[in-house]
Amino acid sequence: MLMLCRTVVSVAGPAMIADSSLNLDVASFGAIAGWGTAGNLIGKLTNGVLADRLGGSRVFIFAIGLAAIATFIFGTLSSNTAFFALYFLTIFSKSAGWPSMANIIRVAFTNDRHGRIWGFIATSSRISSVATTLLLSSLLLVLSWRGLFFVAAAIALLVAIILPKFLNRENTSAKNLSRNSASDSISDLASDANLDSSSEANNSQQSDSYSHHPLTDKDTFAALLHFIKSPSFWLISFGVSALAVLFEFQVFIPIYLSETFDLQPSEAGMASAVFPIGCLIAVFSGGFIFDKLSKKSIISVMGMTLVVAVLCLLSLRFLGTVDLGHQFEFILTMVLIFVFGFAISPAYYIPMSVFAIRFGGIHCGLLVGLIDALAYFGAMIFDFIGGEVANKEGGWQDFLLILIVTSVIATVTMITFLYVDYVKDKTNLSA
């Protein structure tokens, strides 16, 4: 539902720009995306702390409801300033999702399953991105762009109303079991989600690994100081920031395809689904693979996928300088965007998520929020600059050049982080 409320803006983008009653172009659409990313930034700084204190499940459900309401109001607006404000609120709500899930997973699962569980949750996110992109693009054939927002808001609000009752019912039937052990089943995840709001002491009893964590007895400020003194924190933050910029490409993909290949808005939206499909396939298998690989092997695998991402962007830019035939170029572009999404997803989702739970302990929501806030600060800057650059004549080539440079930075930084993490673990084992 959170992905639905986010995806509707990118799918509706070409139709909004084509609407003569609006004063929108690629630059102003980039500004909308930028204000949304600003909402993500602010949300990550606040919602992580709220999830740690109030419980992941409570914050998660509230976020869905608020995102639904903001999405509905967005569909009634006409001025750019109003678009900025409501999309800010929508993505502010969405930003609560990952920190909330970090708390739910910390309570419900043991360390040796975190990679596959994050892979499962990331798969859910990617399935949602694919399904909502295809659903909304199909609806755009029969509805106006405003209709998309109303449909998305109605579905999300319905789920926000139903979900608490489902969680409460699951909690009643499985409460005793969830207190005894950290279960690896999805039904127990639902029941434990409600338990995570009771107290930090009860949460830490779910696993021995957290009862001895250095941050178990620390307050928020002490945890914050612990994070910012760690080189690993800054490396993963900088790496994820670069990857977040690469992920912002998905917001522009429908417009990029529409303007490059003269597609209708609904056709561009459907074609853009190749990106989340690539992400979906990658994270579905990535979590299981991550758990089975040694830390040394992870460095090579993640590094290789990020190099592939750089090559995809270089190839997309090359296609803009040659004439290989309209149909062939379109098919090749689809393939490259698919592989690009596949290549960057594991590095974006899994290392940071596993690191946050292991390093953050009971303050994992705060840590996820901090890392994501820094990431979305970089993405926000790119949204504003990227929109302005793409709006110029031949601007998509320069747009891709920015992504290429960012992709190289992401590759170097993430490999460095993984290597430092590997050396640190090896040193601890030796000690």
Secondary structure, DSSP 8 states (H G I E B T S, - for coil): -HHHHHHHHHHHHHHHHH-TTS---HHHHHHHHHHHHHHHHHHHHHHHHHHHHH-HHHHHHHHHHHHHHHHHHHTT--SHHHHHHHHHHHHHHHTTHHHHHHHHHHHH--GGGHHHHHHHHHHHHHHHHHHHHHHHHHHTTTS-HHHHHHHHHHHHHHHHHHHHHHHHHHHHHHHHHHHHS---SHHHHHHHHHHTTS-HHHHHTT-HHHHT-TTTT--HHHHHHHHHT-HHHHHHHHHHHHHHHHHTHHHHHHHHHHHHHT--HHHHHHHTTHHHHHHHHHHHHHHHHHHHS-HHHHHHHHHHHHHHHHHHHHHHHHHTTS---HHHHHHHHHHHHHHHHHHHHHHHHHHHHHHHHHHHGGGHHHHHHHHHHHHHHHHHHHHHHHHHHHTSTTHHHHHHHHHHHHHHHHHHHHHHHHHHHHHHHHHHHH-
